[in-house]
Amino acid sequence: NFLFKGGSCLITCYLGYYRFSEDIDFTWKNQQVFNGMSQNKINRFLSPIIDKIGKIVEVICENNNIDFRCDKSDENYTIFG
């Protein structure tokens, strides 16, 4: 249900042009699911999903010596908006 978005990801994956970027941007594929929801309700819906994916990314990063924690309260690692 998540899609990569952003120029760095697309350029790296499809054009082979590497540029430095510190972030990875995602969006939700089916935006209509959020129609009529408050921001708090959207956050509650996504929070357990983000936790699950974050744990997977943490393992990948640990195995590749990349500094990352899925700590939603630490904007050095995650920003939601």
Z-matrix of the N, CA and C atoms (Angstrom, degrees):
N
C 1 1.451
C 2 1.518 1 113.38
N 3 1.325 2 117.08 1 -15.19
C 4 1.458 3 119.97 2 176.72
C 5 1.523 4 109.66 3 -93.33
N 6 1.314 5 115.67 4 145.18
C 7 1.459 6 122.15 5 174.99
C 8 1.521 7 108.51 6 -123.53
N 9 1.329 8 115.26 7 140.59
C 10 1.460 9 118.57 8 170.15
C 11 1.512 10 107.78 9 -67.72
N 12 1.324 11 115.84 10 145.40
C 13 1.454 12 119.15 11 169.86
C 14 1.512 13 107.32 12 -143.49
N 15 1.280 14 115.22 13 158.26
C 16 1.450 15 119.02 14 -179.68
C 17 1.515 16 111.55 15 113.67
N 18 1.304 17 115.07 16 147.24
C 19 1.452 18 121.82 17 -174.28
C 20 1.510 19 115.14 18 -63.94
N 21 1.322 20 117.73 19 -40.68
C 22 1.469 21 120.10 20 -176.98
C 23 1.515 22 111.84 21 -59.97
N 24 1.327 23 116.20 22 -45.07
C 25 1.467 24 120.21 23 -179.37
C 26 1.519 25 110.57 24 -63.44
N 27 1.314 26 117.02 25 -47.37
C 28 1.463 27 120.63 26 -176.88
C 29 1.521 28 111.76 27 -65.80
N 30 1.320 29 116.55 28 -43.46
C 31 1.469 30 120.19 29 179.82
C 32 1.523 31 110.60 30 -62.98
N 33 1.320 32 116.56 31 -44.79
C 34 1.463 33 120.62 32 -178.73
C 35 1.520 34 111.43 33 -64.71
N 36 1.324 35 117.15 34 -44.70
C 37 1.469 36 120.96 35 -175.51
C 38 1.521 37 113.05 36 -72.64
N 39 1.310 38 117.38 37 -39.37
C 40 1.461 39 119.39 38 -169.33
C 41 1.521 40 114.91 39 -109.61
N 42 1.311 41 118.26 40 -24.59
C 43 1.459 42 119.16 41 -175.96
C 44 1.522 43 113.16 42 -112.13
N 45 1.328 44 116.91 43 -9.64
C 46 1.456 45 119.74 44 177.88
C 47 1.511 46 114.14 45 71.07
N 48 1.315 47 117.47 46 10.92
C 49 1.458 48 121.89 47 177.37
C 50 1.523 49 107.30 48 -94.43
N 51 1.307 50 116.64 49 117.77
C 52 1.455 51 120.36 50 -175.42
C 53 1.517 52 110.20 51 -98.84
N 54 1.301 53 115.22 52 124.95
C 55 1.457 54 120.61 53 172.58
C 56 1.516 55 107.23 54 -128.61
N 57 1.292 56 115.79 55 149.57
C 58 1.457 57 120.29 56 -176.34
C 59 1.517 58 110.40 57 -75.19
N 60 1.297 59 115.25 58 131.01
C 61 1.458 60 121.43 59 174.33
C 62 1.518 61 107.81 60 -146.50
N 63 1.307 62 116.72 61 138.09
C 64 1.457 63 120.56 62 -178.11
C 65 1.516 64 113.03 63 -91.96
N 66 1.307 65 117.59 64 -6.66
C 67 1.458 66 118.27 65 -174.29
C 68 1.520 67 112.01 66 -126.00
N 69 1.314 68 113.84 67 161.53
C 70 1.462 69 122.10 68 172.59
C 71 1.518 70 105.93 69 -125.96
N 72 1.313 71 116.41 70 126.81
C 73 1.459 72 121.20 71 -178.74
C 74 1.518 73 110.36 72 -103.98
N 75 1.324 74 114.93 73 136.73
C 76 1.457 75 121.99 74 177.22
C 77 1.518 76 109.23 75 -124.81
N 78 1.308 77 115.76 76 154.65
C 79 1.456 78 121.86 77 170.21
C 80 1.521 79 107.66 78 -135.46
N 81 1.316 80 117.15 79 162.03
C 82 1.461 81 122.31 80 179.15
C 83 1.518 82 108.19 81 -87.89
N 84 1.314 83 116.93 82 130.93
C 85 1.465 84 122.33 83 -174.37
C 86 1.526 85 112.28 84 -60.25
N 87 1.313 86 118.02 85 -49.97
C 88 1.458 87 121.83 86 -175.90
C 89 1.525 88 109.81 87 -100.52
N 90 1.315 89 116.61 88 85.42
C 91 1.462 90 121.51 89 -177.72
C 92 1.532 91 113.09 90 -63.57
N 93 1.329 92 117.56 91 -24.57
C 94 1.464 93 120.87 92 -178.23
C 95 1.527 94 112.05 93 -62.98
N 96 1.324 95 117.83 94 -24.78
C 97 1.462 96 121.13 95 179.85
C 98 1.536 97 111.04 96 -60.23
N 99 1.311 98 117.75 97 -21.62
C 100 1.461 99 122.28 98 -177.90
C 101 1.525 100 113.42 99 -93.06
N 102 1.325 101 117.86 100 -5.67
C 103 1.464 102 120.37 101 -179.89
C 104 1.523 103 110.55 102 -56.48
N 105 1.306 104 115.98 103 129.71
C 106 1.456 105 121.58 104 178.09
C 107 1.515 106 114.95 105 81.14
N 108 1.331 107 118.08 106 -1.31
C 109 1.468 108 121.19 107 179.75
C 110 1.526 109 110.09 108 -90.94
N 111 1.313 110 115.81 109 143.21
C 112 1.460 111 120.41 110 171.28
C 113 1.528 112 108.66 111 -74.23
N 114 1.319 113 116.29 112 163.11
C 115 1.466 114 119.92 113 177.84
C 116 1.528 115 110.73 114 -60.75
N 117 1.326 116 117.03 115 -37.50
C 118 1.471 117 119.80 116 178.24
C 119 1.523 118 111.58 117 -63.74
N 120 1.315 119 117.14 118 -40.93
C 121 1.466 120 120.34 119 179.59
C 122 1.530 121 110.71 120 -67.27
N 123 1.325 122 116.75 121 -39.44
C 124 1.468 123 120.97 122 176.47
C 125 1.531 124 109.43 123 -61.34
N 126 1.327 125 116.64 124 -44.93
C 127 1.470 126 120.71 125 179.13
C 128 1.524 127 111.23 126 -60.21
N 129 1.335 128 117.36 127 -43.34
C 130 1.472 129 120.50 128 179.22
C 131 1.527 130 111.38 129 -65.37
N 132 1.328 131 116.73 130 -35.77
C 133 1.466 132 121.68 131 178.22
C 134 1.525 133 110.70 132 -65.39
N 135 1.327 134 116.35 133 -45.12
C 136 1.467 135 120.98 134 -174.11
C 137 1.527 136 114.02 135 -83.51
N 138 1.309 137 118.33 136 -25.30
C 139 1.460 138 121.58 137 -172.41
C 140 1.530 139 114.48 138 -53.49
N 141 1.338 140 120.30 139 -50.33
C 142 1.474 141 118.46 140 -179.83
C 143 1.527 142 112.89 141 -67.62
N 144 1.317 143 116.72 142 -29.08
C 145 1.468 144 120.74 143 178.42
C 146 1.526 145 109.35 144 -69.86
N 147 1.325 146 115.97 145 -43.86
C 148 1.463 147 120.99 146 178.16
C 149 1.527 148 110.33 147 -62.68
N 150 1.336 149 117.01 148 -41.05
C 151 1.470 150 120.21 149 177.89
C 152 1.526 151 111.28 150 -59.27
N 153 1.320 152 116.48 151 -44.65
C 154 1.470 153 121.00 152 -178.54
C 155 1.529 154 111.14 153 -63.91
N 156 1.320 155 116.72 154 -47.94
C 157 1.466 156 120.78 155 179.50
C 158 1.529 157 109.94 156 -66.21
N 159 1.325 158 116.42 157 -39.64
C 160 1.460 159 120.75 158 179.48
C 161 1.512 160 112.68 159 -59.10
N 162 1.319 161 117.47 160 -39.72
C 163 1.470 162 120.72 161 178.48
C 164 1.529 163 111.03 162 -65.20
N 165 1.315 164 116.66 163 -38.08
C 166 1.470 165 120.66 164 176.93
C 167 1.527 166 110.08 165 -64.16
N 168 1.336 167 116.27 166 -45.44
C 169 1.464 168 120.81 167 179.77
C 170 1.530 169 110.32 168 -64.78
N 171 1.324 170 117.75 169 -37.59
C 172 1.469 171 120.37 170 176.75
C 173 1.524 172 111.66 171 -57.57
N 174 1.322 173 117.49 172 -44.70
C 175 1.473 174 121.47 173 179.75
C 176 1.526 175 110.20 174 -63.56
N 177 1.324 176 116.80 175 -45.25
C 178 1.468 177 120.86 176 178.75
C 179 1.526 178 109.87 177 -59.46
N 180 1.324 179 116.70 178 -45.88
C 181 1.461 180 120.34 179 -179.36
C 182 1.524 181 111.58 180 -65.07
N 183 1.318 182 116.43 181 -42.93
C 184 1.469 183 119.74 182 178.78
C 185 1.525 184 110.92 183 -59.51
N 186 1.324 185 116.99 184 -42.11
C 187 1.465 186 121.45 185 -179.90
C 188 1.522 187 113.00 186 -68.59
N 189 1.333 188 116.88 187 -17.01
C 190 1.462 189 121.55 188 -178.51
C 191 1.526 190 112.69 189 -116.41
N 192 1.328 191 116.35 190 17.25
C 193 1.468 192 122.01 191 178.60
C 194 1.524 193 113.19 192 54.45
N 195 1.326 194 115.83 193 42.36
C 196 1.464 195 122.28 194 177.01
C 197 1.525 196 107.70 195 -108.41
N 198 1.316 197 115.68 196 133.01
C 199 1.459 198 121.44 197 -178.77
C 200 1.530 199 109.82 198 -79.21
N 201 1.327 200 116.57 199 106.66
C 202 1.468 201 121.56 200 176.98
C 203 1.518 202 109.86 201 -154.81
N 204 1.331 203 115.24 202 138.60
C 205 1.464 204 123.17 203 170.93
C 206 1.518 205 107.75 204 -133.43
N 207 1.294 206 116.38 205 140.33
C 208 1.464 207 119.80 206 174.62
C 209 1.522 208 107.88 207 -87.61
N 210 1.316 209 114.36 208 75.14
C 211 1.460 210 121.84 209 179.19
C 212 1.522 211 106.80 210 -114.87
N 213 1.323 212 115.95 211 100.36
C 214 1.465 213 120.86 212 -174.85
C 215 1.527 214 113.30 213 -65.07
N 216 1.331 215 117.20 214 -13.68
C 217 1.465 216 119.91 215 178.83
C 218 1.531 217 112.20 216 -93.11
N 219 1.313 218 118.01 217 -5.64
C 220 1.467 219 122.40 218 -177.06
C 221 1.525 220 109.82 219 -111.08
N 222 1.339 221 116.23 220 103.97
C 223 1.466 222 120.66 221 -177.23
C 224 1.520 223 113.26 222 -70.20
N 225 1.323 224 118.39 223 -4.50
C 226 1.460 225 119.85 224 171.17
C 227 1.525 226 110.70 225 -71.22
N 228 1.329 227 116.46 226 -20.05
C 229 1.462 228 121.17 227 -176.85
C 230 1.524 229 113.53 228 -117.23
N 231 1.299 230 117.81 229 -38.44
C 232 1.468 231 120.25 230 -177.27
C 233 1.521 232 110.63 231 -139.84
N 234 1.325 233 114.94 232 138.47
C 235 1.463 234 122.18 233 174.17
C 236 1.518 235 106.81 234 -134.77
N 237 1.303 236 115.91 235 130.52
C 238 1.462 237 121.10 236 179.68
C 239 1.515 238 108.64 237 -116.60
N 240 1.314 239 114.34 238 137.39
C 241 1.452 240 117.07 239 179.43
C 242 1.490 241 112.10 240 -166.52
